[in-house]
Every structure is written in structure tokens, then in C-alpha cells.
Amino acid sequence: MKPNMNRKGLYALVCALMGLTFGMLTSCSDDLDVQQSYPFTVETMPVPTRIVKGETVEIRCELKREGRFSDARYTIRYFQPDGEGKLRMDDGMVLLPNDRYPLDREVFRLYYTSECEDQQSIDIYFEDNSEPTQLFQLTFNFNNETGDEDTVVTIGGKWYPLIDPIRLWE
């Protein structure tokens, strides 16, 4: 009786292993679910809002990604709905409005130079190469400031006029 029971147990074990193997083979898939799109933002340091013609303001930027995908590529472009000025990258490359340029690093600086005496605004767009494309927009508004206007400084949250020592002697 003992040899017969060992055969039944061995037969049950072989059937269980075959069933388990068959189940594993049919449940596997060659399709890997790789996430290829992660949300992102672009953070900036505070930027002056008053500018005079010929003056340049620095815009310090950092691309913040929520995840990493090795084939992710980012681009930058801008549009100027109000005023006239030039935007350039920290490597000296002048950006033309609505032309798309590759963004090859996550920390970078932009420089905007005013070319008019009017109010100015620029919209800067950052896009990735995912499907569908993700877009992040920054908008900067600059008011013209002439040398004749009074300016103010903020000390402890209070506004004080900035006194021009040359004007005091006039």
C-alpha cells in the first residue's frame, strides 16, 4: 500500500507544478508598463517688475520634474504680447519669439532686456516631448520706469520714498 500512495502523491505534486507553471506562463506579458510622462513645473526667483529702456533683468529658473524618464526632452519658447524686448539664455543665445529651443539643463537663467518705454509682458512656454505634450507657462509683466519718476523701497513691509541726494541740492 505504501508504494501506491507515494505514486498518487507524486502524481498530485507533478500536476500541481505543471498547473502552476502553465499559470505563470500564461499570465506573463511582454508589454511593460513604463511611465513616459511626468508632470513638471518651472520655478523662478522673484523678478523685478519695473524696468527702464535698455535695462536687463535676470530670471533664475529651475525645472522641477515629478519623475524621471530617460528619453524626456524639454523645449522653451516665448511670445511678447506687449512691448518690445529681447530674451536670451545664460549662454548668450538670443531667443526669437515663437521659435522653439531645446532646454538641455534643469537650472538656468534667462535675461530680458527692455527695448521700449511702454508696459511690457512676456509669456514663456516650456514643453516636453510626451504624448500628449505637457505645457507649463510663465508670464512676466514689466512697467516702464523713467529716471524722473519717484521710486520707493520697502523696509519691514512699509513703503518709503527713495530720496535722490542730487535732487536735494537742486
Steps between C-alpha positions, in 0.01 A plus 500: 500500500780737568645504145153572356451800731841643405399479132176686562682768701769535233234518228314775692824693552593480129147615400517791744842607371383477137191704578707761681749516211221531244335776705826694524568472127156615395486791747831651386493774242775642285346849532665699775306794636770769502388847600628744237334818619549678830354838600748786527516865601752780463574699815658845497654736750317835538536724195487882499181642350636846420747543217636784287584491131840332455491333843538123538332287767613153598249216528644205696319179410493139613315221322333279765401152381277265701665193347778395267472354151832467320360606161320811633593814306396856580478812285456872563335771292352840570252752371485874576141630487589848633806719451834428340801322640745214462521177694824304511630190671791505746729365227437817294258350246230754408156337479271600216126526578306178436809300400551184704842434657624188683543536874802290590525563874271534800655811660545798270464877474316717252573866438232740377612838360242776453502673161211741552348744746158331510356237729636160401403139553649169392355151509757222525390147410670176602395176330602137523501232231237274659174400333296708554746786542505664841528879511603734782473879463666789683384860446701808595366856492732799509400862554715771352685713750663822389774677691259789584252284690517465876594153617432331829676243711345251737638474852327269745193480279456883486546712186736798518593743221855468380665841532738600224788695663562694178140627498542630855759753381296628202 
